[in-house]
Amino acid sequence: MVRARSILIGVALAGAAMAAGGAFAVACQPNLDDTVSILTTPTVLAVQATPAEAPPTTPINYTALVADGDGSVPHVPHLQWDYCNARNPLRNLGPVSPACVDPSNAQLTLIGYGVEVGGTSAEIPSLTCSNFGPNPPQLQEGGVDGSVGRPVDPDTTGGYYQPVSVFLPVSGGAPQVTLYPTRISCGFAGAGETASALLQGQYHLNVNPQVASLTLLQDDAGGTELMDDTTNKTNAVRAGQTVTFRVAWPACPLQDKCGDGVCGANESARLEVADASLAKVCDCVPPANLNCGSFSLDAGTGLEASVVNCVPPLYSSGGAGLSCPSNCANLIGGCPVGCNTPAGCPDECKAPQGCAGAERYVNLDPTTGNVVYQREGIQVSWYATAGTFESDSTGRAGTDDATTNDDAWTAPSTPGPVHLWVVLHDDRHGVGWAGYALNVTK
């Protein structure tokens, strides 16, 4: 039997908590907690948004991992992508509005067709923080149905999500529907002045995780690192053999320091501003142990609090009338006028980089109102076109510093090609994957 399975992604779409995983598939898809057969029918295994988190009106590139019993399906011209702009009615007990699973519903905004979509049609809707975030919601069509209510609560990571509906045509039946939650940057509702300043200065938008390697373990001394399917090479496994795969992802710094290549949760920049209008030259003065010299476009409360965001301005909001010094030339936006990067500022602060593993980030504790540091957990979803996994889903909690995860797989008894995919999901719903071609031999 061909083996794979789909997992429900854990988000708070329209305020409804959902179980953890990779993509929410409905309609023709079986129970999402079950192991299901791919057979010959293409199936959406995962969806990735790049960037993994962004404010309204940011263009996003979306990619779907579609596979069938013969491997990845690189071209699906009729795969339809839409932003679902319908809030979940209060009377609906499901996780999302029924409008999100209806490809002809008027509250869907077409993004495009194919395995990859992007461009201006993929800009995050301007009203997303009202529909699915902390801003007061607007009246929607048929507002008497209870669709207008209180703002949406964030999930445990402080996140809000814009649903994306992906419709995969199915011969002779209703399309398979996959709902992907795009993480949207809407700020932190309920934060006091001090907490807001810290959050604005130290929260960095999420980065998608990446598979660093997949190793076929042989003994305690190590194993053989498999070549992914981009190399067009196969990896041999004996028929009926039970093997252990070890997936690895990049190690993210547990403590931030200058020059480590990652702009982390403790790295932010402070400004001493001569006047709030930025009419005078300002000096960029990082704290003694924090060196970061790139600034967001937000010239509002962050500057008043003498704290600005250490994120690429591409992913920042606001900011009319700001220009960019030479050291920020490759960024969209850049530092405030006249503000130069401090001498000795490392590369990760000139062009801030996140980490493609379990990132540390700041969040607002809703109980105390204090800023707290959290670390992402990594969930691993395992797929193959044949054989059986010991566990369809494994992972590491945010309190676990390990950067690898193991799973056992028993090869089919019949020789032949097998395709395998490893999909990583972080707690802020970033997604990354790698595929591998196996050759099952006698």
C-alpha positions in Angstrom: 0.0 0.0 0.0 1.2 3.5 -0.8 1.6 5.5 2.4 1.3 9.1 3.3 -0.8 11.2 5.6 -2.1 14.8 6.1 -2.0 16.7 9.3 -4.1 19.6 10.6 -2.1 22.8 11.1 -2.3 24.4 14.5 -3.6 27.9 14.2 -6.2 30.3 15.6 -8.2 31.0 12.4 -11.2 33.1 13.3 -10.4 32.5 17.0 -10.7 28.7 16.7 -7.8 26.6 17.9 -6.8 23.8 15.6 -4.5 20.8 16.1 -0.8 20.9 15.2 0.5 20.1 11.8 1.1 21.1 8.2 -2.0 21.8 6.1 -5.7 21.6 6.8 -7.3 19.5 4.0 -11.1 18.9 3.7 -13.6 17.7 1.2 -12.2 14.6 -0.5 -9.4 14.3 2.1 -9.9 11.5 4.7 -9.7 12.1 8.4 -6.6 14.2 8.9 -5.2 12.2 11.8 -5.3 9.0 9.7 -2.7 7.4 7.6 -4.0 7.5 4.0 -3.0 6.2 0.6 -1.7 8.5 -2.0 -2.3 5.9 -4.7 -2.2 7.6 -8.1 -4.2 10.7 -7.1 -2.2 13.9 -6.6 -2.3 15.2 -3.0 -1.2 18.5 -1.5 1.2 17.4 1.3 2.4 20.9 2.4 2.2 24.6 1.6 5.0 27.2 2.2 4.7 31.0 2.2 7.8 33.2 1.6 8.2 35.3 3.6 6.8 33.1 6.4 5.3 36.2 8.2 4.5 39.7 6.9 2.2 42.7 7.4 -0.8 43.5 5.2 -0.2 44.3 1.6 3.1 42.4 1.5 3.5 40.3 -1.7 3.9 36.6 -0.8 5.2 33.7 -2.8 3.3 30.5 -2.2 4.6 27.0 -3.1 2.7 23.7 -2.8 4.3 20.3 -2.3 2.0 18.0 -4.5 2.7 14.3 -4.8 1.2 11.1 -6.0 2.4 7.4 -6.1 5.1 8.2 -8.6 6.7 11.1 -6.7 6.4 14.9 -6.7 4.1 16.5 -9.2 5.9 19.6 -10.4 3.1 21.0 -12.6 -0.5 21.3 -11.6 -1.9 24.1 -13.9 -5.4 24.0 -12.4 -4.3 24.2 -8.7 -6.3 27.2 -7.6 -5.2 29.6 -4.8 -7.4 32.1 -3.1 -7.3 34.4 0.0 -10.4 33.6 2.1 -11.6 36.9 3.6 -14.6 35.5 5.4 -14.5 35.6 9.2 -15.8 32.5 10.9 -19.5 33.1 12.0 -19.9 32.7 15.7 -22.6 30.1 15.2 -20.2 27.9 13.2 -18.5 25.3 15.3 -15.9 24.5 12.7 -12.4 26.0 12.5 -13.0 28.3 9.5 -15.9 29.9 7.7 -17.7 27.5 5.2 -16.9 30.1 2.6 -13.3 29.1 2.7 -14.0 25.7 1.2 -16.3 26.9 -1.6 -14.2 27.7 -4.7 -17.0 29.9 -6.1 -17.7 31.9 -3.0 -17.6 35.7 -3.4 -15.5 36.2 -0.3 -12.5 34.4 -1.9 -10.0 36.6 -3.7 -8.1 34.7 -6.5 -4.3 34.6 -6.1 -3.5 32.4 -9.1 -3.0 28.9 -10.5 -0.3 26.4 -10.4 2.2 24.8 -7.9 3.8 28.3 -7.4 2.0 31.6 -7.3 3.0 35.1 -6.2 3.3 38.7 -7.3 0.8 41.5 -6.9 -2.2 39.2 -6.8 -0.6 37.5 -3.8 -0.4 40.6 -1.6 -1.8 40.0 1.9 -5.2 41.6 2.0 -5.2 45.1 3.5 -8.0 44.3 5.9 -6.4 41.1 7.2 -5.7 42.5 10.7 -9.4 43.4 11.0 -10.7 40.1 9.6 -8.3 37.8 11.4 -6.3 40.0 13.8 -6.5 42.3 16.8 -8.2 45.2 14.9 -11.9 45.8 15.3 -13.7 43.7 12.6 -15.8 45.3 9.9 -19.3 44.4 9.0 -19.3 41.6 6.4 -22.0 40.5 3.9 -24.8 39.0 5.9 -23.6 40.5 9.1 -26.7 39.4 11.0 -25.3 35.8 11.0 -22.9 36.7 13.8 -19.9 37.2 11.6 -19.1 40.5 13.2 -17.8 40.3 16.7 -14.8 40.9 18.9 -11.2 40.9 17.5 -9.5 37.6 17.0 -7.3 36.4 19.9 -3.7 35.5 19.1 -2.4 31.9 19.4 0.2 31.0 22.0 3.0 32.4 19.9 1.3 35.8 19.6 0.3 35.1 16.0 -2.6 35.8 13.7 -3.4 34.1 10.4 -4.9 34.9 7.0 -6.5 31.7 5.6 -5.5 30.7 2.1 -7.7 28.2 0.3 -6.0 25.8 -2.2 -8.3 23.8 -4.5 -6.9 20.7 -6.2 -9.2 19.4 -8.9 -10.3 15.8 -8.5 -11.6 13.9 -11.5 -15.3 13.2 -11.2 -15.7 14.9 -7.8 -15.4 17.9 -5.6 -12.0 19.4 -5.4 -9.6 18.6 -2.5 -9.4 21.7 -0.4 -6.3 22.6 1.6 -6.4 25.5 4.0 -3.1 27.2 4.7 -2.7 29.8 7.5 -0.4 32.7 6.4 1.0 34.3 9.5 0.3 38.0 9.5 2.1 40.8 11.4 -0.5 42.8 13.2 1.3 43.9 16.3 0.7 42.8 19.9 -2.8 43.8 21.2 -3.0 44.7 24.9 0.7 45.5 25.3 1.6 48.4 27.7 4.0 51.2 26.7 7.1 49.4 28.0 6.1 46.0 26.7 5.2 47.5 23.3 8.6 49.2 23.0 10.4 46.0 23.8 8.3 44.0 21.4 8.7 46.4 18.6 12.4 46.5 19.1 13.0 42.8 19.5 10.3 40.8 17.7 11.7 39.5 14.4 9.4 38.1 11.8 9.4 34.3 11.3 11.7 32.5 8.9 10.8 29.2 7.3 12.7 26.1 8.7 14.9 24.1 6.3 16.0 20.5 6.2 19.7 20.5 6.7 20.2 16.8 6.0 18.6 13.4 6.2 20.8 10.6 7.3 20.3 6.8 7.1 21.7 5.7 10.5 23.9 2.6 10.5 25.3 2.5 14.0 26.3 4.7 16.9 29.2 5.9 14.8 27.0 7.7 12.3 25.4 6.9 9.0 25.1 7.8 5.4 23.7 11.2 4.5 21.1 10.9 1.7 21.2 12.9 -1.5 18.0 14.8 -2.0 16.0 14.6 -5.2 17.4 17.8 -6.6 20.6 15.9 -7.3 18.7 13.3 -9.5 20.4 10.5 -7.6 18.9 7.6 -5.7 19.7 6.1 -2.3 19.7 2.2 -2.0 17.7 0.4 0.7 17.1 -3.4 0.8 13.6 -4.7 0.4 11.8 -5.4 3.8 14.6 -3.7 5.7 13.8 -1.5 8.7 16.0 1.5 8.8 16.2 4.7 10.9 16.2 8.1 9.3 17.6 11.1 11.1 16.5 14.6 9.9 18.5 17.6 11.0 17.8 21.3 10.8 20.1 24.3 11.4 21.1 25.1 15.0 19.8 28.5 16.1 21.8 30.5 18.7 20.5 29.9 22.3 22.2 33.2 23.3 22.6 36.1 20.9 26.0 37.5 20.3 27.5 39.9 17.7 28.9 38.2 14.6 27.0 34.9 14.9 25.2 35.5 11.6 21.7 35.6 13.1 19.8 38.6 14.2 18.2 37.1 17.4 15.6 38.0 19.9 18.0 39.9 22.2 19.5 42.0 19.3 17.9 45.3 18.7 19.0 48.9 18.1 18.3 52.0 20.1 18.1 55.5 18.7 18.8 58.8 20.4 16.5 61.0 18.4 17.0 64.8 18.3 13.3 65.3 17.5 10.5 63.0 16.6 10.3 64.4 13.0 13.8 63.1 12.3 14.6 66.6 10.9 18.0 66.4 12.7 20.7 63.9 12.4 20.3 61.0 14.8 23.0 58.7 16.3 22.6 55.0 16.3 23.7 53.8 19.7 23.4 50.0 20.4 23.5 48.8 24.0 26.9 47.4 25.1 26.0 43.8 24.4 23.5 44.3 21.6 24.7 45.2 18.1 22.2 45.7 15.4 22.2 48.5 12.9 19.2 48.0 10.6 16.0 49.8 11.3 12.3 49.3 10.5 10.3 51.9 8.6 8.1 52.6 11.6 8.8 56.2 12.7 6.1 56.2 15.3 6.0 54.7 18.8 9.2 52.8 18.4 11.2 56.0 17.9 9.4 57.7 20.8 10.4 54.8 23.0 14.0 54.9 21.5 13.6 51.4 20.2 13.4 50.3 16.6 13.0 47.0 15.0 15.9 44.8 13.8 14.2 43.3 10.8 14.6 43.9 7.1 12.4 46.9 6.3 10.9 44.9 3.5 8.9 43.2 6.3 8.2 46.4 8.3 5.3 48.8 8.2 4.7 52.5 8.0 7.5 54.9 7.3 7.0 57.8 4.9 10.0 60.0 4.1 12.8 57.6 5.2 15.9 57.0 3.1 18.7 54.5 3.1 22.4 55.0 3.7 24.9 53.0 1.7 25.2 50.2 4.1 21.5 49.5 3.8 21.5 49.8 0.0 20.2 46.3 -0.5 17.2 46.7 1.8 13.9 48.2 0.9 13.5 51.2 3.2 16.5 51.3 5.4 17.7 53.5 8.3 16.1 56.9 9.2 17.6 59.9 7.4 21.1 60.7 8.6 21.4 57.5 10.7 24.5 55.5 10.1 25.2 51.9 11.1 27.5 51.9 14.2 31.2 51.0 13.5 31.8 47.3 13.8 28.2 46.3 13.4 28.1 42.7 12.1 26.7 41.6 8.8 23.6 40.1 10.3 22.6 43.6 11.4 23.4 45.3 8.1 21.1 42.8 6.4 19.4 41.0 9.3 19.1 37.2 9.0 16.8 34.9 10.8 17.5 31.2 11.5 16.1 28.3 9.6 15.7 26.2 12.7 14.0 26.5 16.1 14.2 30.3 16.5 14.1 32.3 19.8 11.6 35.1 19.7 9.8 37.5 22.1 6.1 37.3 22.9 3.6 39.0 25.2 2.4 37.1 28.2 -1.3 37.8 28.2 -1.6 37.0 31.9 1.1 39.3 33.3 1.5 41.7 30.4 5.2 41.1 30.4 7.5 40.4 27.5 8.8 36.8 27.5 11.3 34.9 25.4 10.1 31.7 23.7 11.7 29.2 21.4 10.0 27.4 18.6 9.4 23.7 18.6 9.9 21.8 15.3 7.3 19.2 14.1 8.4 16.7 11.5 5.9 15.1 9.0 7.1 12.0 7.2 5.7 10.9 3.8 6.6 8.0 1.4 5.0 6.4 -1.6 5.6 2.9 -0.1 6.6 1.1 3.1 5.6 2.1 6.6 6.8 4.6 9.1 6.9 3.9 12.8 5.5 7.4 13.4 3.8 9.6 10.8 4.7 12.7 12.9 7.6 13.3 15.2 9.3 16.5 16.6 11.0 18.5 19.3 9.4 20.9 21.8 10.7 24.4 22.2 12.3 23.4 25.5 14.4 20.7 23.7 17.7 22.0 22.3 18.3 19.0 20.0 18.4 19.8 16.3 17.7 16.3 15.0 14.8 13.8 15.0 14.6 10.1 14.2 11.9 7.9 12.7 12.0 4.2 11.7 10.8 3.1 8.2 10.3 -0.4 6.9 10.9 -0.7 3.2 8.3 -2.6 1.0 9.0 -6.2 0.3 8.9 -5.6 -3.5 12.0 -3.9 -5.1 11.5 -0.7 -7.0 11.6 3.1 -6.6 10.2 4.8 -3.5 9.9 8.6 -3.0 10.1 10.0 0.5 9.5 13.6 1.8 10.4 15.2 5.1 8.3 18.3 6.0 9.3 20.6 8.9 6.8 22.9 10.7 7.8 25.4 13.3 5.5 26.7 16.0 4.9 30.0 14.1 3.8 27.9 11.1 6.8 28.3 8.9 7.2 25.3 6.7 10.1 23.7 4.8 10.7 20.3 3.1 13.1 18.1 1.2 12.4 15.1 -1.0 14.5 11.9 -1.5 14.5 9.2 -4.2 15.0 5.7 -2.7 15.9 2.5 -4.7 14.5 -0.6 -2.9 16.7 -3.5 -3.9 16.6 -7.3 -3.3 
